[in-house]
Amino acid sequence: MTTTTTTAVPSQSASLLDRFRVPGGFALGAVLLLGIAPLALSDFRLSLLAKYLCYAIVAVGVSLAWGRGGLLVLGQGVFFGLGGYAMAMHLKLADAAAAPGGSPGALPDFMQLYGSGGALPWWWKPFANPGFALAATVLLPMAVAAVLGFFIFRRRVKGAYFAILSQAMAAALSIWLVGQQATTGGTNGLTDMQGFFGYSLDDPANQKMVYFIIAVVLLLLMALARQLFVSRYGELLIAVRDSEERVRFLGYDPANVKLVAYVVAAGMAGLAGALFVPAVGIISPALIGIVPSIGFVIGAAVGGRASLVGAVLGAIAVAWAQSTLSDAFPAAWTYFQGLLFIVAVGFLPGGLASLVTIARNRRTPTTRSGETA
């Protein structure tokens, strides 16, 4: 009696395809974002795409923290807002200094309207320095995430409790910003930025420059996240997601592993918020509260949180759908957004990207590998 076993054996062409799949994908993305999109889209559509790409940058961090680490980060709006307000504060101070009759340390226009005691608040003053402001857009969110994550992960808070704490932080920051109208613009936020490090944002050419910066940053962060995914740390992060106790038994501290992913994702969200400000011209509490934070996660979930490309494309698609459908169905969009999240998590955990993997596995050829007597 003989038995036959069959195993999937990739062909030489398939191995060659896998070898060039990643660099080829990045090259294709660069051509689409840096070559085709600026030529094919109008200035208005390109500015919308720049906005969507900022959301995609947040999705890269979500893919790392949630897709690889299992951390349901429902409070990314906090870090997005910290980066956005840090950038907006610098731009408002630069506009005030460049205005007719203005000087370094002059009050931004909204402070003159609402009144802030006639003097620039002390915590605004460092943001007049462009180097400090640029560093703060990334380092401030990372520092806040490091402090919060240290206490959360050391207490072994995870799952739904971690998600609830994340949402509570987003709500708290939004409420605080609304209550500080004289120094943060309150509900209106910081708006009407005129310049961007010496370049006028009213010039379409400079707006296109901002788009290129955002697109390049997205590609670079995707490359960085890809390296983390395939590194030893990426494997350790998956191990922590699947079995913390086994990782702890092997001598690693799961809290530190998760903390790194959380901090890196926060830095990416902060950078996205900073780039969002010159692209859109506004940052307000409405853009960083609970609903936007959930929206960041929904985009990654729909596209595929474990796949970088899936998370990015999902974030862009959901942002486009929100801009399109929320205008046509303002009352129903929120319910549709919630339904998307339920369907993605409950019925398609791998997102749309998993459909490609399923189809590829079904097409994998099998060959007879051996017989036993």
LINQUILIN-V562898 format. One record per pair of residues at least 24 apart in sequence whose C-alpha atoms are under 10 Angstrom apart, sorted by the first residue. I is the first residue (numbers start at 1). J is the second residue. Records with the same first field share a line. If there is no record, write none. Layout:
I: J / J
//
This chain:
1: 372 / 373
2: 371 / 372 / 373
3: 370 / 371 / 372 / 373
4: 368 / 369 / 370 / 371 / 372 / 373
5: 366 / 367 / 368 / 369 / 370 / 371 / 372
6: 366 / 367 / 368 / 369 / 370 / 371
7: 364 / 365 / 366 / 367 / 368 / 369 / 370
8: 361 / 364 / 365 / 366 / 367 / 368 / 369
9: 364 / 365 / 366 / 367 / 368 / 369
10: 364 / 365 / 366 / 367
11: 364 / 365
14: 364
22: 223 / 226
23: 223
25: 309
26: 219 / 220 / 222 / 223 / 309
27: 219
29: 215 / 219 / 309
30: 215 / 216 / 218 / 219
33: 211 / 212 / 214 / 215 / 216 / 218 / 219
34: 211 / 212 / 213 / 215 / 216
35: 212
38: 208 / 211 / 212
43: 204 / 205 / 207 / 208
44: 204 / 207
46: 207 / 208 / 211 / 279
47: 204 / 207 / 208 / 210 / 211 / 279 / 280
48: 211 / 279 / 280 / 319 / 320 / 323
49: 211 / 214 / 215 / 279 / 316 / 319 / 320
50: 207 / 208 / 210 / 211 / 212 / 213 / 214 / 215 / 275 / 276 / 278 / 279 / 280 / 316
51: 211 / 214 / 272 / 273 / 275 / 276 / 277 / 278 / 279 / 280 / 316 / 319 / 320
52: 214 / 276 / 312 / 313 / 315 / 316 / 317 / 318 / 319 / 320 / 323
53: 211 / 214 / 215 / 217 / 218 / 272 / 275 / 276 / 312 / 313 / 315 / 316 / 319
54: 80 / 211 / 214 / 215 / 217 / 218 / 268 / 269 / 271 / 272 / 273 / 274 / 275 / 276 / 277 / 279 / 312 / 315 / 316
55: 80 / 218 / 269 / 272 / 273 / 276 / 292 / 295 / 296 / 299 / 300 / 312 / 314 / 315 / 316 / 318 / 319
56: 215 / 218 / 222 / 269 / 272 / 296 / 299 / 300 / 308 / 309 / 311 / 312 / 313 / 314 / 315 / 316 / 317 / 319
57: 214 / 215 / 217 / 218 / 219 / 220 / 221 / 222 / 265 / 268 / 269 / 270 / 271 / 272 / 273 / 275 / 296 / 311 / 312 / 315 / 316
58: 218 / 265 / 266 / 267 / 268 / 269 / 270 / 271 / 272 / 273 / 293 / 296 / 297 / 299 / 300 / 311 / 312 / 315
59: 222 / 265 / 268 / 269 / 272 / 295 / 296 / 297 / 298 / 299 / 300 / 301 / 303 / 305 / 308 / 309 / 310 / 311 / 312 / 313 / 314 / 315 / 316
60: 218 / 221 / 222 / 224 / 225 / 226 / 265 / 268 / 269 / 300 / 305 / 306 / 307 / 308 / 309 / 310 / 311 / 312 / 315
61: 221 / 222 / 225 / 261 / 262 / 263 / 264 / 265 / 266 / 267 / 268 / 269 / 300 / 305 / 308 / 311
62: 261 / 262 / 264 / 265 / 266 / 268 / 269 / 296 / 297 / 298 / 299 / 300 / 301 / 305 / 306 / 308 / 311 / 312
63: 225 / 229 / 261 / 265 / 297 / 300 / 301 / 304 / 305 / 306 / 307 / 308 / 309 / 310 / 311 / 312
64: 225 / 226 / 228 / 229 / 234 / 237 / 261 / 262 / 264 / 265 / 305 / 306 / 307 / 308 / 311
65: 237 / 241 / 258 / 259 / 260 / 261 / 262 / 263 / 264 / 265 / 266 / 305 / 306
66: 241 / 261 / 262 / 265 / 297 / 300 / 301 / 305 / 306
67: 237 / 238 / 241 / 300 / 301 / 304 / 305 / 306 / 307 / 308 / 311 / 350
68: 228 / 229 / 234 / 235 / 236 / 237 / 238 / 239 / 240 / 241 / 242 / 258 / 261 / 305 / 306 / 307
69: 234 / 235 / 236 / 237 / 238 / 239 / 240 / 241 / 242 / 257 / 258 / 259 / 261 / 262 / 306
70: 158 / 159 / 237 / 238 / 240 / 241 / 242 / 258 / 305 / 306
71: 158 / 159 / 160 / 162 / 163 / 241 / 258 / 261 / 262
72: 158 / 159 / 160 / 161 / 162 / 163 / 164 / 166 / 297
73: 162 / 163 / 164 / 165 / 166 / 167 / 262 / 265 / 266 / 293 / 294 / 296 / 297
74: 162 / 163 / 164 / 165 / 166 / 167 / 168 / 169 / 170 / 290 / 291 / 292 / 293 / 294 / 295 / 296 / 297 / 298
75: 162 / 163 / 164 / 165 / 166 / 167 / 168 / 169 / 170 / 171 / 266 / 288 / 289 / 290 / 291 / 292 / 293 / 294 / 296 / 297
76: 141 / 145 / 166 / 167 / 169 / 170 / 262 / 265 / 266 / 267 / 268 / 269 / 270 / 288 / 289 / 290 / 292 / 293 / 294 / 295 / 296 / 297
77: 166 / 167 / 169 / 170 / 171 / 173 / 174 / 266 / 269 / 270 / 273 / 285 / 286 / 287 / 288 / 289 / 290 / 291 / 292 / 293 / 294 / 295 / 296
78: 141 / 144 / 145 / 166 / 167 / 168 / 169 / 170 / 171 / 172 / 173 / 174 / 266 / 269 / 270 / 273 / 285 / 287 / 288 / 289 / 290 / 292 / 293
79: 137 / 138 / 140 / 141 / 142 / 144 / 145 / 170 / 173 / 263 / 265 / 266 / 267 / 268 / 269 / 270 / 271 / 272 / 273 / 288 / 293
80: 137 / 138 / 141 / 170 / 266 / 267 / 268 / 269 / 270 / 271 / 272 / 273 / 274 / 275 / 276 / 283 / 287 / 288 / 289 / 292 / 293
81: 137 / 141 / 170 / 173 / 174 / 269 / 270 / 271 / 272 / 273 / 274 / 276 / 283 / 284 / 285 / 286 / 287 / 288 / 289
82: 136 / 137 / 138 / 139 / 140 / 141 / 142 / 144 / 173 / 266 / 267 / 269 / 270 / 271 / 273 / 274 / 283 / 288
83: 133 / 134 / 135 / 136 / 137 / 138 / 139 / 140 / 141 / 142 / 266 / 267 / 268 / 269 / 270 / 271 / 272 / 273 / 274 / 275 / 276 / 277 / 283
84: 137 / 138 / 190 / 269 / 270 / 271 / 272 / 273 / 274 / 275 / 276 / 277 / 278 / 282 / 283 / 284 / 287 / 288
85: 133 / 136 / 137 / 184 / 189 / 190 / 270 / 273 / 274 / 277 / 282 / 283 / 284 / 285
86: 124 / 127 / 132 / 133 / 134 / 135 / 136 / 137 / 138 / 140 / 141 / 270 / 273 / 274 / 277
87: 127 / 130 / 132 / 133 / 134 / 135 / 136 / 137 / 196 / 270 / 271 / 273 / 274 / 275 / 276 / 277 / 278 / 283
88: 127 / 133 / 137 / 189 / 190 / 191 / 192 / 193 / 196 / 273 / 274 / 275 / 276 / 277 / 278 / 281 / 282 / 283
89: 124 / 125 / 126 / 127 / 128 / 133 / 183 / 184 / 190 / 193
90: 124 / 125 / 126 / 127 / 128 / 129 / 130 / 131 / 132 / 133 / 134 / 193 / 196 / 197
91: 127 / 128 / 130 / 133 / 190 / 191 / 192 / 193 / 194 / 195 / 196 / 197 / 198 / 277 / 278
92: 127 / 128 / 190 / 191 / 192 / 193 / 194 / 195 / 196
93: 120 / 124 / 125 / 127 / 128 / 129 / 193
94: 127 / 128 / 129 / 130 / 193 / 194 / 195 / 196 / 197 / 198
95: 192 / 193 / 194 / 195 / 196 / 197 / 198
96: 194
97: 128
98: 194 / 195 / 198
99: 194
104: 128
108: 183 / 190
109: 190 / 191 / 192
110: 181 / 182 / 183 / 184 / 185 / 186 / 188 / 189 / 190 / 191
111: 181 / 182 / 183 / 184 / 185
112: 182
113: 182 / 185
114: 181 / 182 / 183 / 185 / 186
115: 181 / 182 / 183
116: 181 / 182 / 183
117: 182
120: 183
121: 182 / 183
123: 183
124: 183 / 184
130: 197
133: 274
134: 271 / 274
135: 271
136: 267 / 270 / 271 / 274
137: 267 / 268 / 269 / 270 / 271 / 272 / 273 / 274 / 275
138: 264 / 266 / 267 / 268 / 269 / 270 / 271 / 272 / 273 / 274
139: 263 / 266 / 267 / 270 / 271
140: 266 / 267 / 270
141: 263 / 264 / 265 / 266 / 267 / 268 / 269 / 270 / 271
142: 260 / 262 / 263 / 264 / 265 / 266 / 267 / 268 / 269 / 270
143: 263 / 266 / 267
144: 263 / 266 / 267
145: 259 / 260 / 262 / 263 / 264 / 265 / 266 / 267
146: 259 / 260 / 262 / 263 / 264 / 266
147: 259 / 263
148: 259 / 262 / 263
149: 255 / 256 / 258 / 259 / 260 / 261 / 262 / 263
150: 255 / 256 / 258 / 259 / 260
151: 255 / 259
152: 255 / 259
153: 254 / 255 / 256 / 257 / 258 / 259
154: 253 / 254 / 255 / 256 / 259
155: 255
156: 254 / 255
157: 255
166: 290 / 293
167: 289 / 290 / 291 / 293 / 294
168: 289 / 290
169: 289 / 290
170: 285 / 288 / 289 / 290 / 291 / 292 / 293
171: 285 / 288 / 289 / 290 / 291 / 293
172: 289 / 290
173: 285 / 288 / 289 / 290
174: 284 / 285 / 286 / 287 / 288 / 289 / 290
175: 285 / 286 / 289
176: 285
177: 284 / 285 / 286
178: 284 / 285 / 286
184: 284 / 285
185: 283 / 284 / 285
186: 284 / 285
187: 284 / 285 / 286
188: 282 / 283 / 284 / 285 / 286
189: 282 / 283 / 284 / 285 / 286 / 287
190: 277 / 281 / 282 / 283 / 284 / 285
191: 277 / 280 / 281 / 282 / 283 / 284
192: 277 / 278 / 280 / 281 / 282 / 283
193: 277 / 278 / 280 / 281 / 282
194: 278 / 281
195: 278 / 281
196: 277 / 278 / 279
201: 278 / 279 / 280 / 281
206: 278
207: 278 / 279 / 280
208: 279
209: 279
210: 275 / 276 / 278 / 279
211: 275 / 276 / 278 / 279
213: 275
214: 271 / 272 / 275 / 276 / 279
217: 268 / 271 / 272 / 275
218: 268 / 272 / 312
221: 268
222: 308 / 309 / 312
223: 308
225: 264 / 265 / 308
226: 307 / 308
228: 261
229: 306 / 307 / 308
233: 257 / 260 / 261
234: 261
237: 261
269: 296
291: 334 / 337 / 338
294: 337 / 338 / 341
295: 319 / 322 / 334 / 337 / 338 / 341
297: 341
298: 337 / 338 / 339 / 340 / 341 / 342 / 344 / 345
299: 337 / 340 / 341 / 344 / 351
300: 341 / 344 / 350 / 351 / 352
301: 340 / 341 / 342 / 343 / 344 / 345 / 348 / 349 / 350 / 351 / 352 / 353
302: 340 / 341 / 342 / 343 / 344 / 345 / 348 / 349 / 350 / 351 / 352 / 353
303: 344 / 348 / 349 / 350 / 351 / 352 / 353 / 354
304: 344 / 345 / 348 / 349 / 350 / 351 / 352 / 353 / 354 / 355
305: 344 / 349 / 350 / 351 / 352 / 353 / 354
306: 349 / 350 / 351 / 353 / 354
307: 350 / 351 / 352 / 353 / 354
308: 353
309: 353
310: 350 / 351 / 352 / 353 / 354
311: 351 / 352 / 353
313: 352 / 353
314: 351 / 352 / 353
//
